[in-house]
Amino acid sequence: MITIGVAGTAKNTGKTTTLSAVIDELYRENPDKIALTSIGYDGEEIDNITGLLKPRYKLKEGVVLATAKEALNKSTGEFEEICDTNIFTPLGRVKVVRIKKEGLFVVAGPNKGREIEEIKKVFSEMYITYTFIDGALNRIAPMEKADAIIISTGAAMDPNIEKISDNAGAISYIFNNIEKAESRLIDLLKGINQITIIKDKGLKKMSFNSLLDGENLDDITKEIHENDLLFLPGLSVNSLLGVLIERLIEKNFSATIVFKNPIKLLLSGIAEKTADIINKGKSHGINFKILKKIPLIAFTVNPYYPQYNPIENIYKEAYIDETLLKDKMIKKTNLPVVNIKKDGPEKLINLIKSLKV
């Protein structure tokens, strides 16, 4: 089973449209082998901020869905319940259902990694081929359970093309441009959840798993020495990560810093800042590695954004230059960039089918 996470950088960036197109295309060959869930709540008909229409999921017969009980009550299609789960959301217990009659569905799924893992186990036992996880960058943490990621971005994040492409370049760098750790290192750190310093004489485990305050930073600085390896399994606030790098540079230490996965690093703070910190460390001989690579395989772009009209006190549709946006993003990410409405899902389908798990 291949699990794909699709995350949006903001509302109205085309995430739901992307997922719908990909699911519909794969459905042609796999009518009962596709499953969908969401990190949190998505699929509402009207954007609750702008008041503009938003697409919901129109799911066909045979598709499997994991969503909350109350979300099912808002759906227009028919379904049969496969099983309950022990996962609870503000909209009730998450249920696994199979669509019996095509209709519109609201998706409100689990919000923890272990809960995604539970849902994946159920899907796997149903011999699902493709599982899709709907999410957003501000709630992307559980997507560490995905095999690959697609990011939807566009003018709704920021109508400035340079800012969109810079952000995409930094996100791409975090996912795809940090070297994977060697097998021996992966084995050594397996099951360790605390910040750990690997020395010639053994492991020094700290009492905390994230770099979140100055006290944590001071404790690490006291313990780390030349040629040590530092494992940061949890979140590392990028302002503190930046100070840590500065201290290593001042001491002229050739240390190696290992992150658990790119999603933990992405959640450190502003992606552009995080990428700058890593690049600065690299330029001074500090190495960076990732225990688990989660490839970012493509971006989708939406040139539309809701523009506020203060005179009428409403939001209206507006667009940026799509061609310029795509060109700049391709240069900065070195990844496929797709406008799903114009280009169709074929390129994404080929990328998904080429994945090996």
C-alpha positions as CSV (number, residue, x, y, z in Angstrom):
1,M,0.0,0.0,0.0
2,I,1.3,3.4,-1.0
3,T,0.3,6.4,1.3
4,I,0.4,9.9,-0.2
5,G,0.0,13.0,1.9
6,V,-1.3,16.1,0.2
7,A,-0.8,19.3,2.2
8,G,-1.8,22.9,1.4
9,T,0.3,25.9,2.4
10,A,-2.9,27.8,3.1
11,K,-6.7,27.6,2.4
12,N,-7.7,27.8,-1.2
13,T,-4.4,26.6,-2.6
14,G,-6.1,23.7,-4.5
15,K,-5.4,20.8,-2.2
16,T,-8.9,19.4,-2.4
17,T,-9.1,19.9,-6.2
18,T,-5.7,18.1,-6.5
19,L,-6.8,15.1,-4.4
20,S,-10.1,14.8,-6.1
21,A,-8.5,14.7,-9.6
22,V,-5.9,12.2,-8.5
23,I,-8.4,9.9,-6.8
24,D,-10.8,10.1,-9.8
25,E,-8.0,9.1,-12.2
26,L,-6.7,6.2,-10.2
27,Y,-10.2,5.1,-9.6
28,R,-10.4,4.0,-13.3
29,E,-8.0,1.2,-12.7
30,N,-8.6,0.7,-8.9
31,P,-12.3,1.2,-8.2
32,D,-12.2,-0.5,-4.8
33,K,-8.5,0.0,-3.9
34,I,-8.5,3.7,-3.0
35,A,-8.9,5.1,0.5
36,L,-9.0,8.7,1.9
37,T,-8.7,10.3,5.3
38,S,-7.8,13.7,6.7
39,I,-5.7,15.2,9.4
40,G,-8.4,17.2,11.1
41,Y,-11.5,18.7,9.4
42,D,-11.8,19.4,5.7
43,G,-14.3,19.3,2.9
44,E,-16.6,22.2,4.1
45,E,-18.8,23.7,1.3
46,I,-18.2,27.3,2.2
47,D,-15.0,28.9,3.3
48,N,-15.8,30.1,6.8
49,I,-13.5,33.2,6.4
50,T,-14.2,34.5,2.9
51,G,-17.7,33.1,2.3
52,L,-16.6,31.8,-1.1
53,L,-17.5,28.3,-2.4
54,K,-15.1,25.5,-1.6
55,P,-14.9,22.1,-3.3
56,R,-16.0,19.1,-1.3
57,Y,-15.0,15.5,-2.0
58,K,-17.2,13.9,-4.6
59,L,-16.4,10.2,-4.0
60,K,-17.5,7.3,-6.2
61,E,-18.8,3.9,-5.3
62,G,-16.1,1.6,-3.9
63,V,-13.9,4.3,-2.4
64,V,-13.0,3.7,1.3
65,L,-13.2,6.7,3.7
66,A,-12.1,7.2,7.3
67,T,-14.0,10.1,8.8
68,A,-15.9,11.2,11.9
69,K,-19.5,10.2,12.6
70,E,-20.9,13.8,12.4
71,A,-19.0,14.4,9.1
72,L,-20.8,11.4,7.6
73,N,-24.1,13.0,8.6
74,K,-23.3,15.9,6.4
75,S,-22.6,13.8,3.3
76,T,-25.0,13.4,0.4
77,G,-23.8,10.0,-0.8
78,E,-24.6,6.5,0.6
79,F,-22.1,4.3,2.4
80,E,-21.8,1.1,4.4
81,E,-19.9,1.0,7.6
82,I,-16.9,-1.3,7.7
83,C,-15.8,-0.7,11.2
84,D,-15.5,1.7,14.2
85,T,-12.1,2.9,15.4
86,N,-10.9,4.0,18.8
87,I,-10.1,7.4,17.4
88,F,-12.2,10.4,18.6
89,T,-12.5,13.9,17.1
90,P,-14.6,16.9,18.0
91,L,-17.0,15.5,15.4
92,G,-17.2,12.1,17.0
93,R,-15.6,8.7,16.6
94,V,-13.8,8.0,13.3
95,K,-15.5,5.4,11.3
96,V,-14.3,3.5,8.2
97,V,-16.9,3.2,5.5
98,R,-17.1,2.2,1.9
99,I,-19.0,4.4,-0.5
100,K,-22.1,2.7,-2.0
101,K,-23.5,5.6,-3.9
102,E,-21.6,8.6,-5.3
103,G,-22.0,11.8,-3.4
104,L,-20.3,14.7,-1.6
105,F,-18.4,13.9,1.6
106,V,-16.8,15.8,4.4
107,V,-13.6,14.4,5.8
108,A,-12.7,14.8,9.4
109,G,-10.0,12.3,10.4
110,P,-7.4,11.6,13.1
111,N,-4.8,14.2,14.1
112,K,-2.0,12.1,15.6
113,G,0.6,10.0,13.9
114,R,-0.3,6.8,15.9
115,E,-3.9,7.3,14.8
116,I,-2.9,7.6,11.2
117,E,-1.0,4.4,11.7
118,E,-4.1,2.7,13.1
119,I,-6.2,3.8,10.0
120,K,-3.4,2.6,7.7
121,K,-3.5,-0.8,9.3
122,V,-7.3,-1.1,8.7
123,F,-6.8,0.0,5.1
124,S,-4.0,-2.4,4.6
125,E,-6.1,-5.3,5.9
126,M,-8.7,-4.3,3.2
127,Y,-6.0,-4.6,0.5
128,I,-6.1,-0.9,-0.4
129,T,-3.5,0.0,-3.0
130,Y,-3.5,3.8,-2.6
131,T,-4.2,5.7,0.7
132,F,-4.5,9.5,0.6
133,I,-4.1,11.8,3.6
134,D,-5.6,15.3,3.3
135,G,-3.8,17.9,5.5
136,A,-2.2,21.4,5.8
137,L,1.3,22.6,6.7
138,N,0.1,23.8,10.1
139,R,-1.1,20.3,10.9
140,I,1.3,18.2,8.9
141,A,3.0,16.4,11.8
142,P,1.0,13.1,11.3
143,M,2.1,13.0,7.7
144,E,5.4,11.5,8.9
145,K,3.5,8.2,8.3
146,A,3.2,9.0,4.5
147,D,5.4,7.5,1.9
148,A,5.5,10.7,-0.1
149,I,4.2,14.2,0.0
150,I,2.6,16.6,-2.5
151,I,2.3,20.3,-1.6
152,S,-0.4,22.5,-2.9
153,T,0.5,26.2,-2.9
154,G,-0.4,29.4,-4.7
155,A,-1.7,32.9,-4.5
156,A,-4.0,32.3,-1.5
157,M,-0.8,31.8,0.6
158,D,0.6,35.1,-0.7
159,P,-0.1,36.9,-4.0
160,N,3.6,37.8,-4.3
161,I,5.1,35.3,-6.8
162,E,8.7,35.7,-5.3
163,K,7.4,34.8,-1.8
164,I,5.5,31.8,-3.1
165,S,8.5,30.4,-5.0
166,D,10.9,31.2,-2.2
167,N,8.7,29.3,0.3
168,A,8.4,26.4,-2.2
169,G,12.2,26.3,-2.7
170,A,12.8,26.1,1.1
171,I,10.2,23.4,1.6
172,S,11.7,21.4,-1.2
173,Y,15.2,21.8,0.2
174,I,14.1,20.6,3.7
175,F,12.4,17.5,2.2
176,N,14.8,16.5,-0.6
177,N,18.2,18.1,-0.1
178,I,19.3,16.7,3.3
179,E,21.2,13.5,3.1
180,K,19.8,10.3,4.5
181,A,21.7,8.8,7.5
182,E,23.7,5.6,7.0
183,S,22.1,2.3,8.0
184,R,24.3,1.8,11.0
185,L,23.2,5.2,12.4
186,I,19.6,4.5,11.7
187,D,20.0,1.2,13.6
188,L,21.8,2.9,16.5
189,L,19.1,5.5,17.0
190,K,16.1,3.2,16.5
191,G,13.6,3.7,19.3
192,I,15.5,6.6,20.9
193,N,13.1,9.6,21.5
194,Q,15.4,11.9,23.6
195,I,17.9,14.3,22.2
196,T,21.1,12.3,22.1
197,I,24.8,13.1,21.6
198,I,26.8,10.3,20.1
199,K,30.4,10.2,21.2
200,D,33.3,7.9,20.6
201,K,32.7,6.4,24.1
202,G,28.9,5.9,23.7
203,L,25.6,7.8,23.9
204,K,24.7,10.7,26.1
205,K,20.9,10.9,26.3
206,M,19.4,14.2,27.4
207,S,16.2,14.4,29.5
208,F,14.2,16.2,26.8
209,N,13.3,15.4,23.2
210,S,12.9,18.8,21.6
211,L,14.9,22.0,21.4
212,L,12.3,24.5,22.7
213,D,14.0,26.8,25.2
214,G,17.3,28.3,26.1
215,E,17.9,25.9,29.0
216,N,17.7,22.9,26.6
217,L,20.2,24.8,24.3
218,D,22.6,25.4,27.1
219,D,22.6,21.8,28.2
220,I,23.3,20.6,24.7
221,T,26.1,23.2,24.2
222,K,27.8,22.0,27.5
223,E,27.8,18.4,26.3
224,I,28.7,18.5,22.6
225,H,32.3,18.5,21.4
226,E,34.3,18.3,18.2
227,N,33.2,15.5,15.9
228,D,30.2,14.5,18.1
229,L,26.9,13.6,16.5
230,L,23.7,15.3,17.7
231,F,20.3,13.6,17.3
232,L,17.3,16.0,17.5
233,P,14.2,13.7,17.3
234,G,11.5,16.3,18.2
235,L,10.8,19.8,17.3
236,S,13.7,22.3,17.1
237,V,12.6,26.0,17.2
238,N,14.6,27.5,14.3
239,S,15.7,30.5,16.4
240,L,17.3,28.1,18.9
241,L,18.6,25.9,16.1
242,G,20.3,29.0,14.6
243,V,22.0,29.8,17.9
244,L,23.2,26.3,18.3
245,I,24.7,26.4,14.8
246,E,26.4,29.7,15.7
247,R,27.9,28.2,18.8
248,L,29.2,25.2,16.9
249,I,30.8,27.6,14.3
250,E,32.4,29.7,17.1
251,K,34.0,26.6,18.5
252,N,35.0,25.4,15.0
253,F,33.3,22.1,15.7
254,S,32.7,19.7,12.8
255,A,29.6,18.1,14.4
256,T,26.9,16.2,12.6
257,I,23.2,17.0,13.4
258,V,20.6,14.3,12.6
259,F,16.9,15.0,12.4
260,K,14.2,12.3,12.7
261,N,12.4,13.3,9.5
262,P,11.9,16.4,7.3
263,I,8.4,17.1,8.8
264,K,9.9,17.6,12.2
265,L,12.3,20.1,10.6
266,L,9.6,21.8,8.6
267,L,7.7,22.4,11.8
268,S,10.7,24.2,13.3
269,G,9.5,27.5,12.0
270,I,9.5,29.6,8.8
271,A,10.8,27.2,6.1
272,E,13.0,29.9,4.4
273,K,14.7,30.6,7.8
274,T,15.3,27.0,8.5
275,A,16.8,26.4,5.1
276,D,19.1,29.4,5.6
277,I,20.3,28.0,9.0
278,I,21.1,24.6,7.5
279,N,23.0,26.2,4.6
280,K,25.0,28.4,6.9
281,G,26.0,25.3,9.0
282,K,27.0,23.4,5.9
283,S,29.2,26.3,4.7
284,H,31.1,26.0,8.0
285,G,31.6,22.2,7.9
286,I,28.6,21.1,9.9
287,N,26.9,18.0,8.5
288,F,23.1,17.4,8.5
289,K,21.3,14.1,8.0
290,I,17.8,12.7,8.2
291,L,16.8,9.3,9.7
292,K,13.7,8.9,7.5
293,K,13.4,10.5,4.1
294,I,9.8,11.4,3.1
295,P,10.2,12.5,-0.5
296,L,8.3,15.6,-1.7
297,I,7.4,14.5,-5.3
298,A,5.6,17.6,-6.7
299,F,3.9,20.9,-6.1
300,T,0.5,21.9,-7.4
301,V,-0.2,25.6,-7.9
302,N,-3.4,27.6,-7.9
303,P,-3.1,31.2,-9.2
304,Y,-6.5,32.1,-7.7
305,Y,-6.8,34.0,-4.4
306,P,-9.7,35.6,-2.6
307,Q,-9.1,39.4,-2.8
308,Y,-10.7,41.5,-0.1
309,N,-12.7,44.5,-1.4
310,P,-13.0,47.0,1.5
311,I,-15.5,49.2,-0.3
312,E,-18.1,46.4,-0.7
313,N,-16.7,44.5,2.4
314,I,-16.6,41.2,0.5
315,Y,-14.0,38.9,-1.0
316,K,-13.8,38.5,-4.8
317,E,-11.9,36.2,-7.1
318,A,-8.4,37.4,-8.3
319,Y,-5.5,35.7,-10.1
320,I,-1.7,36.0,-10.4
321,D,0.4,35.2,-13.5
322,E,0.4,31.4,-13.6
323,T,3.1,30.9,-16.1
324,L,5.6,33.1,-14.2
325,L,4.7,31.4,-11.0
326,K,5.3,27.9,-12.4
327,D,8.6,28.9,-14.1
328,K,10.0,30.4,-10.8
329,M,8.9,27.4,-8.8
330,I,10.4,24.9,-11.1
331,K,13.8,26.8,-11.0
332,K,13.7,27.0,-7.2
333,T,12.4,23.5,-6.4
334,N,13.7,21.3,-9.3
335,L,10.4,19.5,-9.0
336,P,7.3,19.1,-11.2
337,V,4.8,21.9,-10.8
338,V,1.3,21.3,-11.9
339,N,-1.9,23.4,-12.2
340,I,-4.3,20.5,-11.7
341,K,-7.2,22.3,-13.4
342,K,-5.3,23.1,-16.6
343,D,-2.6,20.3,-16.7
344,G,-4.7,17.5,-15.4
345,P,-3.5,14.8,-13.0
346,E,-1.5,12.6,-15.4
347,K,2.0,13.8,-14.2
348,L,1.1,13.2,-10.6
349,I,-0.4,9.8,-11.4
350,N,2.9,8.7,-13.1
351,L,4.9,10.0,-10.1
352,I,2.7,8.1,-7.6
353,K,2.8,4.9,-9.7
354,S,6.6,5.1,-9.8
355,L,6.9,5.1,-6.0
356,K,8.4,2.0,-4.4
357,V,7.5,1.3,-0.7
